[in-house]
Amino acid sequence: MVDYMIGQESPMVYHIHNLIVFLAGVCMLFLFLSFYFKPVLAWAGTLAYSVNLLNPHTTGWIAARGDLYLMLFGTAFLVLLQQYFKTNSKKFLWLALPVFFLALLSKESAVALVPIALVMLYVERNRLPSGSEWMWVGAVVVSFVAYYAMRDTAIADAGNLSVVAFFSNLRSLPEELFKMMIPLGFSVMPGYSLIATLGGVVVLGALLFLFRKYPTDSKIWMTGLTITLASLLPSMAYEPSFAGVAYDYLDHRAWFPFIGLWMIIIGIADKAKISTQQYAPLILGGLVLVWSGVNIWRIGVYKSWEPYYTNAVTSNPGSGLANLNYGSMLRDEGDWAAALPFMEKGASLSPEYVDAKVRLAEAYFKLGKYPEAVETSNAALAIEPGNISALQFRGSALGASGHTKEAAEDFKTILNTDPGNVHGMFNLGIAYKEANMLNEAIEILSKLIVAQPDFPNAYYERGFCYGKMGLFPQAKADMEQSIKYQPEHGASYFFRGRTYEALGNAELACADWKKALELGTKEAEQFIFEKCQAFK
């Protein structure tokens, strides 16, 4: 909301907001790592993590802001716990409580901070929480319950929990780790890749080997492992309603959880005494330089919709949503012919996704492929019988192909479900007009004008019906209203000219026809030639 107040629809303000939150989260990460490592190692670890190859997904994509805020408030929560361990002052525990709630508001996976806190309490004190600490844990749980009650009334469910989903999604962990370090497989809508999965398994195997050779302190590896697994494993069981339609997972979600793995990696480097080696600055500098360069190049994908969806459809051609949305963006640019192949592919890849069929039906209708529009709308209605958009496009396609009676039935069905649907009223009026049921057309268009007085084409179509019935004063009044709301609509000038002609005012008729011709209504040219020679 604040972003919109400042910059309206300018993306710059939104990106600056992301950058500020990103930098604040990086500062918190440094404070967190400083609790376990010497300042120079904490600084080096923070610098390297801040430019890892997941960075473009998290900072470049405006919608990933929740992950940035989770990093900020999640690490702030952990830092306050660390201050409690240092000072034994209970105030830091209670200060952590509102920070935990802010983390939940950022992303509900922040509930993982509860088991993370319990593990940190255990490894730092070598015991279970005491009485006052249990009170604090209880307060944290109560705040989560309060959050969940708020969430339950505000956010609709968008998926289900599934054991099958849990095991099939496990491979995203090694894939994300691989892509965090190796500049391969960049995708804004990733699908599972055997290369990334095997590559991630190799990286994990290498880390396990190094961990056995240079074992880190239990505080570090237990805390780090809990941060990563508690934050990510529960999400493995989640199967979104668009599974198989959009993408298999999103890389930005690992931004906070992977600080756990990162602290284990730093711990291994510390035990191996890499920071004391003369080549250490060169390794760090080279890593930061390479990762930063790759990130600068990649983040351009988030500059606009075109590079974003180009990346999506080329890196994950099996994503129905990527193809569908690419087609929708081309549609919004007015290029329906270019949009159609992507919409067709999106719909074929997502056979149960009703919205894909609805969008495809719209594309067929706009391109004059009326039988295909009807067939695709029928397929959507077979899955969701009351879908109003599918009824709209089927009715419009039927009407445009001369089946006005069937078209009218579809629009009546829409109005039975949603009596105030202005597009349903308009299309029903058009269907009546095309069937030469002019009284019925005027009646429904009049209801539309009462419901929405600034609907210009309702006046135009009703005026056309009045003119066809010989009611020229009424037709003229409607065409004037149409011109008032759409002054560049040539057809309105043309038919107002026809009413002037019928009412005996040839001079005004010719003036309107000339205006219509200027606006591109070619039909006016013949009238000017035949009837306006005296007014040149």
C-alpha positions as CSV (number, residue, x, y, z in Angstrom):
1,M,0.0,0.0,0.0
2,V,2.8,2.4,0.9
3,D,4.6,1.5,-2.3
4,Y,1.5,2.3,-4.3
5,M,1.0,5.6,-2.5
6,I,4.6,6.7,-3.3
7,G,5.1,5.3,-6.8
8,Q,1.7,4.2,-8.1
9,E,2.4,1.5,-10.7
10,S,6.1,2.4,-11.1
11,P,8.1,-0.8,-10.4
12,M,11.1,1.2,-9.2
13,V,9.6,2.0,-5.8
14,Y,8.7,-1.7,-5.2
15,H,12.2,-2.8,-6.2
16,I,13.8,-0.2,-3.8
17,H,11.6,-1.5,-1.0
18,N,12.8,-5.0,-1.7
19,L,16.4,-3.8,-1.7
20,I,16.0,-2.0,1.6
21,V,14.5,-5.1,3.3
22,F,17.2,-7.3,1.7
23,L,20.0,-5.2,3.1
24,A,18.3,-5.1,6.6
25,G,18.1,-8.9,6.5
26,V,21.7,-9.2,5.5
27,C,22.7,-7.0,8.5
28,M,20.7,-9.3,10.8
29,L,22.4,-12.3,9.3
30,F,25.8,-10.8,10.2
31,L,24.7,-10.3,13.8
32,F,23.4,-13.9,13.9
33,L,26.6,-15.4,12.5
34,S,28.7,-13.2,14.9
35,F,27.3,-15.2,17.8
36,Y,29.0,-18.4,16.5
37,F,32.1,-17.1,14.6
38,K,34.8,-14.5,14.7
39,P,33.9,-11.2,13.1
40,V,36.0,-11.7,10.0
41,L,34.5,-15.1,9.3
42,A,30.9,-13.9,10.1
43,W,31.5,-10.9,7.7
44,A,32.9,-13.2,5.0
45,G,30.1,-15.7,5.4
46,T,27.4,-12.9,5.3
47,L,29.0,-11.3,2.2
48,A,29.1,-14.6,0.3
49,Y,25.5,-15.6,1.3
50,S,24.2,-12.2,0.3
51,V,25.2,-12.8,-3.3
52,N,24.5,-16.5,-3.6
53,L,22.7,-17.6,-6.8
54,L,19.2,-17.6,-5.3
55,N,19.5,-13.8,-4.8
56,P,17.8,-12.7,-8.1
57,H,14.7,-14.8,-7.3
58,T,14.4,-13.2,-3.8
59,T,15.3,-9.6,-4.5
60,G,14.3,-9.2,-8.1
61,W,10.8,-10.7,-7.9
62,I,8.6,-8.2,-6.1
63,A,6.2,-10.9,-5.0
64,A,9.0,-12.7,-3.1
65,R,9.0,-9.9,-0.5
66,G,7.6,-12.2,2.1
67,D,10.8,-14.2,2.0
68,L,12.8,-11.0,2.5
69,Y,10.8,-10.1,5.5
70,L,11.0,-13.6,6.9
71,M,14.8,-13.3,6.7
72,L,14.7,-10.0,8.4
73,F,12.3,-10.9,11.3
74,G,13.4,-14.5,11.5
75,T,17.1,-13.6,12.0
76,A,16.0,-10.8,14.3
77,F,14.1,-13.3,16.4
78,L,17.2,-15.6,16.6
79,V,19.5,-12.6,17.4
80,L,17.2,-11.7,20.4
81,L,17.4,-15.3,21.6
82,Q,21.2,-15.1,21.4
83,Q,21.1,-11.9,23.4
84,Y,19.1,-13.8,26.0
85,F,21.8,-16.5,26.1
86,K,24.5,-13.9,26.6
87,T,22.9,-11.8,29.2
88,N,20.3,-14.1,30.8
89,S,17.9,-11.1,30.6
90,K,14.3,-12.2,30.1
91,K,13.5,-8.9,28.3
92,F,15.1,-10.3,25.2
93,L,12.9,-13.3,25.2
94,W,9.8,-11.2,25.4
95,L,11.1,-8.7,22.8
96,A,11.4,-11.7,20.5
97,L,7.6,-12.4,20.9
98,P,6.3,-9.5,18.7
99,V,9.2,-10.1,16.3
100,F,8.0,-13.7,15.9
101,F,4.5,-12.5,15.1
102,L,5.9,-10.1,12.5
103,A,7.8,-13.1,11.0
104,L,4.5,-15.0,10.8
105,L,2.8,-12.1,9.1
106,S,5.7,-12.2,6.6
107,K,5.3,-15.9,5.9
108,E,3.5,-18.6,7.8
109,S,6.5,-21.0,7.5
110,A,7.9,-18.7,10.3
111,V,6.2,-21.2,12.7
112,A,9.5,-23.2,12.3
113,L,11.0,-20.6,14.6
114,V,9.3,-22.5,17.5
115,P,11.3,-25.7,17.1
116,I,14.4,-23.7,16.2
117,A,14.1,-21.8,19.4
118,L,13.7,-25.0,21.5
119,V,16.8,-26.6,19.9
120,M,18.8,-23.4,20.5
121,L,17.6,-23.3,24.1
122,Y,18.7,-26.9,24.5
123,V,22.1,-26.7,22.9
124,E,23.0,-23.5,24.6
125,R,21.9,-24.5,28.1
126,N,22.3,-28.2,27.7
127,R,18.9,-28.7,29.2
128,L,15.2,-28.4,28.4
129,P,13.6,-25.0,29.0
130,S,12.9,-23.9,32.6
131,G,9.6,-22.8,34.0
132,S,9.8,-19.1,32.8
133,E,11.1,-20.3,29.5
134,W,8.2,-22.7,29.1
135,M,5.9,-19.7,29.8
136,W,7.6,-17.9,26.9
137,V,7.3,-20.9,24.6
138,G,3.6,-21.1,25.5
139,A,3.2,-17.4,24.7
140,V,4.9,-18.0,21.3
141,V,2.5,-20.9,20.6
142,V,-0.5,-18.7,21.6
143,S,0.6,-16.0,19.2
144,F,0.8,-18.6,16.4
145,V,-2.7,-19.8,17.3
146,A,-3.9,-16.1,17.1
147,Y,-2.2,-15.6,13.8
148,Y,-3.7,-18.8,12.4
149,A,-7.2,-17.8,13.5
150,M,-6.7,-14.5,11.7
151,R,-5.4,-16.3,8.6
152,D,-8.2,-18.8,8.5
153,T,-10.7,-16.0,8.0
154,A,-8.7,-14.0,5.5
155,I,-6.9,-16.5,3.2
156,A,-8.6,-19.3,1.2
157,D,-6.9,-22.7,1.1
158,A,-5.1,-23.3,-2.1
159,G,-4.0,-26.9,-1.8
160,N,-3.8,-30.0,0.3
161,L,-1.3,-32.0,2.5
162,S,-0.2,-35.2,1.0
163,V,2.3,-38.0,1.9
164,V,2.9,-38.5,-1.8
165,A,3.7,-34.8,-2.3
166,F,6.1,-34.9,0.6
167,F,8.3,-37.6,-0.9
168,S,8.0,-36.3,-4.5
169,N,9.0,-32.8,-3.3
170,L,12.1,-33.9,-1.3
171,R,14.2,-33.6,-4.4
172,S,13.7,-29.9,-4.4
173,L,16.1,-29.6,-1.5
174,P,19.2,-30.8,-3.3
175,E,18.0,-29.0,-6.4
176,E,17.8,-25.6,-4.6
177,L,21.2,-26.3,-2.9
178,F,22.8,-27.0,-6.3
179,K,21.3,-23.9,-7.9
180,M,22.4,-21.8,-4.9
181,M,26.0,-22.5,-5.7
182,I,26.3,-23.6,-9.3
183,P,25.2,-21.2,-12.1
184,L,23.1,-23.7,-14.0
185,G,19.3,-24.2,-14.3
186,F,18.1,-20.7,-13.7
187,S,14.3,-20.7,-14.0
188,V,11.6,-18.4,-12.6
189,M,9.1,-21.3,-12.8
190,P,11.3,-24.3,-12.3
191,G,10.4,-27.9,-13.1
192,Y,12.4,-30.8,-11.6
193,S,15.6,-31.5,-13.4
194,L,17.7,-34.7,-13.2
195,I,20.9,-32.7,-13.6
196,A,20.0,-30.4,-10.7
197,T,18.8,-33.2,-8.5
198,L,22.0,-35.3,-9.0
199,G,24.2,-32.2,-8.8
200,G,22.6,-31.3,-5.5
201,V,23.1,-34.8,-4.2
202,V,26.8,-34.6,-5.1
203,V,27.1,-31.2,-3.3
204,L,25.3,-32.7,-0.2
205,G,27.7,-35.7,-0.4
206,A,30.7,-33.4,-0.5
207,L,29.4,-31.4,2.5
208,L,28.9,-34.6,4.4
209,F,32.4,-35.8,3.6
210,L,33.9,-32.4,4.7
211,F,31.7,-32.4,7.8
212,R,33.1,-35.9,8.8
213,K,36.6,-34.6,8.2
214,Y,36.1,-31.3,9.9
215,P,33.3,-31.8,12.4
216,T,31.7,-28.5,13.6
217,D,30.5,-27.8,17.1
218,S,27.2,-29.4,18.0
219,K,25.7,-25.9,18.6
220,I,26.4,-25.0,15.0
221,W,25.3,-28.1,13.2
222,M,22.3,-28.8,15.4
223,T,21.0,-25.2,15.1
224,G,21.8,-25.0,11.4
225,L,20.2,-28.3,10.5
226,T,17.1,-27.4,12.5
227,I,16.8,-24.0,10.8
228,T,16.9,-25.6,7.3
229,L,14.8,-28.7,7.9
230,A,12.2,-27.2,10.2
231,S,11.6,-24.4,7.7
232,L,11.4,-26.5,4.6
233,L,10.4,-30.0,5.4
234,P,6.7,-29.2,6.4
235,S,6.2,-27.5,3.0
236,M,7.3,-30.7,1.3
237,A,3.9,-32.2,2.2
238,Y,2.0,-29.3,0.6
239,E,0.4,-30.0,-2.8
240,P,-0.9,-26.7,-4.3
241,S,-4.1,-26.7,-6.3
242,F,-2.0,-25.7,-9.3
243,A,0.5,-28.6,-8.9
244,G,1.5,-29.7,-12.4
245,V,0.1,-26.5,-13.8
246,A,2.7,-23.9,-12.9
247,Y,6.0,-25.1,-11.4
248,D,7.3,-27.8,-9.1
249,Y,8.8,-25.4,-6.5
250,L,10.1,-21.8,-6.1
251,D,13.8,-21.1,-5.3
252,H,13.2,-17.9,-3.3
253,R,11.5,-19.9,-0.5
254,A,15.0,-21.2,0.5
255,W,16.4,-17.7,1.3
256,F,15.9,-17.9,5.1
257,P,16.1,-21.7,5.6
258,F,19.4,-22.1,3.8
259,I,21.2,-19.9,6.4
260,G,21.2,-23.0,8.5
261,L,23.1,-25.0,5.9
262,W,25.3,-21.9,5.3
263,M,26.3,-21.7,9.0
264,I,27.3,-25.4,8.8
265,I,29.5,-24.7,5.7
266,I,31.1,-21.7,7.6
267,G,31.7,-24.0,10.6
268,I,33.4,-26.5,8.3
269,A,35.6,-23.7,6.8
270,D,36.4,-22.6,10.4
271,K,37.5,-26.0,11.5
272,A,39.5,-26.4,8.3
273,K,41.2,-23.0,9.1
274,I,40.6,-21.8,5.6
275,S,40.3,-18.2,6.8
276,T,43.9,-18.3,8.0
277,Q,45.2,-19.3,4.5
278,Q,46.8,-16.7,2.3
279,Y,44.5,-17.7,-0.6
280,A,41.3,-17.2,1.4
281,P,40.7,-13.6,0.3
282,L,41.2,-14.7,-3.3
283,I,38.7,-17.5,-3.0
284,L,36.1,-15.2,-1.3
285,G,36.7,-12.4,-3.8
286,G,36.5,-14.7,-6.8
287,L,33.3,-16.3,-5.5
288,V,31.7,-13.0,-4.8
289,L,32.7,-11.6,-8.2
290,V,31.4,-14.6,-10.1
291,W,28.2,-14.9,-8.2
292,S,27.5,-11.2,-8.4
293,G,28.2,-11.1,-12.1
294,V,25.8,-14.0,-12.7
295,N,23.2,-12.4,-10.5
296,I,23.4,-9.0,-12.2
297,W,22.9,-10.7,-15.6
298,R,20.0,-12.9,-14.3
299,I,18.1,-10.3,-12.4
300,G,17.2,-8.6,-15.7
301,V,14.7,-11.5,-16.2
302,Y,12.5,-9.7,-13.6
303,K,12.7,-6.4,-15.5
304,S,9.4,-6.9,-17.4
305,W,6.9,-9.6,-18.3
306,E,8.5,-10.5,-21.6
307,P,11.9,-11.7,-20.3
308,Y,10.2,-13.2,-17.3
309,Y,7.8,-15.5,-19.3
310,T,10.4,-16.1,-22.0
311,N,12.6,-17.6,-19.3
312,A,9.6,-19.5,-17.9
313,V,8.5,-21.2,-21.2
314,T,12.1,-22.0,-22.3
315,S,13.4,-23.3,-19.0
316,N,10.2,-25.2,-18.1
317,P,8.3,-25.8,-21.3
318,G,6.0,-28.3,-19.5
319,S,4.6,-25.5,-17.3
320,G,1.0,-24.9,-18.3
321,L,0.8,-21.7,-16.3
322,A,4.0,-20.3,-17.9
323,N,2.6,-20.8,-21.4
324,L,-0.9,-19.6,-20.4
325,N,0.4,-16.4,-18.8
326,Y,2.8,-15.7,-21.7
327,G,-0.2,-15.9,-24.0
328,S,-2.2,-13.7,-21.7
329,M,0.5,-11.0,-21.7
330,L,0.5,-11.1,-25.5
331,R,-3.3,-10.9,-25.4
332,D,-3.0,-7.8,-23.3
333,E,-0.7,-6.3,-25.9
334,G,-3.4,-6.9,-28.4
335,D,-1.5,-9.6,-30.3
336,W,-4.2,-12.4,-30.2
337,A,-2.6,-14.4,-33.1
338,A,0.7,-14.6,-31.3
339,A,-1.0,-15.4,-28.0
340,L,-3.1,-18.3,-29.3
341,P,-0.3,-21.0,-29.6
342,F,0.8,-20.4,-26.0
343,M,-2.8,-20.5,-24.7
344,E,-3.4,-23.7,-26.7
345,K,-0.3,-25.3,-25.2
346,G,-1.1,-24.0,-21.7
347,A,-4.6,-25.5,-21.9
348,S,-3.3,-28.9,-23.2
349,L,-0.7,-29.1,-20.4
350,S,-3.4,-28.3,-17.8
351,P,-6.5,-30.3,-18.9
352,E,-8.3,-29.9,-15.6
353,Y,-7.5,-26.2,-15.2
354,V,-10.8,-24.4,-16.0
355,D,-9.3,-20.9,-16.3
356,A,-6.9,-22.2,-19.1
357,K,-9.9,-23.3,-21.1
358,V,-11.7,-20.0,-20.5
359,R,-8.8,-17.9,-21.7
360,L,-8.4,-20.1,-24.7
361,A,-12.1,-19.8,-25.5
362,E,-11.7,-16.0,-25.4
363,A,-8.7,-16.2,-27.8
364,Y,-10.7,-18.3,-30.3
365,F,-13.6,-15.9,-30.1
366,K,-11.5,-12.8,-30.6
367,L,-9.8,-14.5,-33.7
368,G,-13.2,-15.4,-35.1
369,K,-12.7,-19.1,-34.6
370,Y,-16.3,-19.5,-33.3
371,P,-16.7,-23.4,-33.4
372,E,-13.4,-23.8,-31.5
373,A,-14.6,-21.2,-28.9
374,V,-17.8,-23.1,-28.4
375,E,-16.0,-26.4,-28.1
376,T,-13.5,-25.1,-25.6
377,S,-16.2,-23.4,-23.6
378,N,-18.1,-26.7,-23.5
379,A,-15.0,-28.4,-22.1
380,A,-14.7,-25.8,-19.4
381,L,-18.4,-26.0,-18.5
382,A,-18.1,-29.8,-18.3
383,I,-15.7,-29.3,-15.4
384,E,-17.4,-26.3,-13.9
385,P,-21.0,-26.0,-15.1
386,G,-21.7,-22.6,-13.7
387,N,-18.6,-20.8,-14.9
388,I,-19.9,-17.4,-16.0
389,S,-16.9,-16.5,-18.2
390,A,-17.2,-19.8,-20.2
391,L,-21.0,-19.1,-20.6
392,Q,-20.1,-15.6,-21.8
393,F,-17.7,-16.7,-24.5
394,R,-19.8,-19.6,-25.6
395,G,-22.8,-17.4,-25.9
396,S,-20.8,-14.7,-27.7
397,A,-19.4,-17.3,-30.2
398,L,-22.9,-18.8,-30.8
399,G,-24.3,-15.3,-31.4
400,A,-21.5,-14.3,-33.7
401,S,-22.0,-17.5,-35.8
402,G,-25.7,-16.9,-36.2
403,H,-27.0,-19.2,-33.4
404,T,-28.8,-16.3,-31.6
405,K,-31.4,-18.4,-29.9
406,E,-28.8,-20.7,-28.2
407,A,-26.7,-17.6,-27.4
408,A,-29.6,-16.0,-25.7
409,E,-30.1,-19.1,-23.5
410,D,-26.5,-18.8,-22.3
411,F,-26.9,-15.2,-21.4
412,K,-30.2,-15.9,-19.6
413,T,-28.3,-18.5,-17.6
414,I,-25.7,-16.0,-16.6
415,L,-28.4,-13.5,-15.5
416,N,-30.2,-16.2,-13.5
417,T,-27.0,-16.8,-11.6
418,D,-25.9,-13.1,-11.4
419,P,-28.8,-10.8,-12.2
420,G,-26.6,-7.7,-12.0
421,N,-24.1,-8.9,-14.6
422,V,-23.9,-6.0,-17.0
423,H,-22.0,-8.0,-19.7
424,G,-24.6,-10.7,-19.5
425,M,-27.3,-8.1,-20.0
426,F,-25.4,-6.5,-22.9
427,N,-24.8,-9.8,-24.7
428,L,-28.4,-10.9,-24.2
429,G,-29.5,-7.6,-25.7
430,I,-27.2,-8.2,-28.7
431,A,-28.5,-11.7,-29.1
432,Y,-32.1,-10.4,-29.2
433,K,-31.1,-7.7,-31.7
434,E,-29.5,-10.2,-34.0
435,A,-32.6,-12.4,-33.8
436,N,-34.7,-9.3,-34.7
437,M,-36.4,-9.4,-31.3
438,L,-36.1,-5.7,-31.0
439,N,-38.6,-5.0,-28.2
440,E,-36.8,-7.6,-26.0
441,A,-33.4,-6.1,-26.9
442,I,-34.6,-2.6,-26.0
443,E,-36.0,-3.9,-22.7
444,I,-32.8,-5.7,-21.6
445,L,-30.6,-2.8,-22.8
446,S,-32.7,-0.3,-20.9
447,K,-32.2,-2.4,-17.7
448,L,-28.5,-2.3,-18.4
449,I,-28.5,1.5,-18.7
450,V,-30.3,1.8,-15.4
451,A,-27.8,-0.5,-13.8
452,Q,-24.8,1.2,-15.4
453,P,-25.6,4.6,-17.0
454,D,-22.1,5.1,-18.4
455,F,-22.1,1.9,-20.5
456,P,-21.7,3.6,-24.0
457,N,-22.4,0.6,-26.3
458,A,-25.7,0.0,-24.5
459,Y,-26.9,3.4,-25.8
460,Y,-25.5,2.6,-29.2
461,E,-27.2,-0.8,-29.6
462,R,-30.5,0.4,-28.1
463,G,-30.4,3.4,-30.5
464,F,-29.7,1.0,-33.4
465,C,-32.8,-1.0,-32.4
466,Y,-34.9,2.2,-32.1
467,G,-33.8,3.3,-35.6
468,K,-34.6,-0.1,-37.0
469,M,-38.1,0.3,-35.6
470,G,-38.5,3.8,-37.1
471,L,-38.3,5.5,-33.7
472,F,-35.8,8.1,-34.8
473,P,-36.1,10.7,-32.0
474,Q,-35.3,7.9,-29.5
475,A,-32.5,6.6,-31.7
476,K,-31.0,10.1,-32.0
477,A,-31.1,10.6,-28.3
478,D,-29.3,7.3,-27.7
479,M,-26.6,8.0,-30.3
480,E,-26.0,11.3,-28.7
481,Q,-25.4,9.5,-25.3
482,S,-23.1,7.1,-27.0
483,I,-21.1,9.9,-28.5
484,K,-20.9,11.6,-25.1
485,Y,-19.3,8.6,-23.6
486,Q,-17.2,7.5,-26.6
487,P,-16.5,10.6,-28.8
488,E,-14.2,8.7,-31.1
489,H,-16.8,6.1,-32.0
490,G,-17.4,6.6,-35.7
491,A,-20.4,4.3,-36.0
492,S,-22.3,6.4,-33.5
493,Y,-21.9,9.5,-35.7
494,F,-22.9,7.5,-38.7
495,F,-26.2,6.3,-37.3
496,R,-26.9,9.6,-35.7
497,G,-26.5,11.0,-39.2
498,R,-29.1,8.4,-40.4
499,T,-31.5,9.7,-37.7
500,Y,-31.0,13.3,-38.8
501,E,-31.7,12.2,-42.4
502,A,-34.9,10.5,-41.3
503,L,-35.9,13.6,-39.4
504,G,-35.3,15.8,-42.4
505,N,-32.1,17.6,-41.4
506,A,-29.8,16.7,-44.2
507,E,-27.1,19.3,-43.3
508,L,-26.5,17.8,-39.8
509,A,-26.7,14.3,-41.3
510,C,-23.9,15.1,-43.7
511,A,-21.8,16.7,-40.9
512,D,-22.1,13.5,-38.9
513,W,-21.3,11.2,-41.9
514,K,-18.2,13.3,-42.6
515,K,-17.1,13.0,-38.9
516,A,-17.8,9.2,-39.1
517,L,-15.6,8.9,-42.1
518,E,-12.8,10.8,-40.4
519,L,-13.0,8.3,-37.6
520,G,-12.7,5.3,-40.0
521,T,-16.3,4.3,-40.6
522,K,-16.0,3.6,-44.4
523,E,-19.7,3.0,-44.7
524,A,-20.3,6.7,-44.5
525,E,-18.3,7.4,-47.7
526,Q,-21.1,6.2,-50.0
527,F,-23.7,8.4,-48.2
528,I,-21.5,11.4,-48.5
529,F,-21.1,10.8,-52.2
530,E,-24.8,10.3,-52.8
531,K,-26.4,12.8,-50.5
532,C,-24.0,15.5,-49.4
533,Q,-23.0,17.2,-52.7
534,A,-24.9,20.3,-51.8
535,F,-23.1,20.8,-48.5
536,K,-19.5,20.8,-49.7
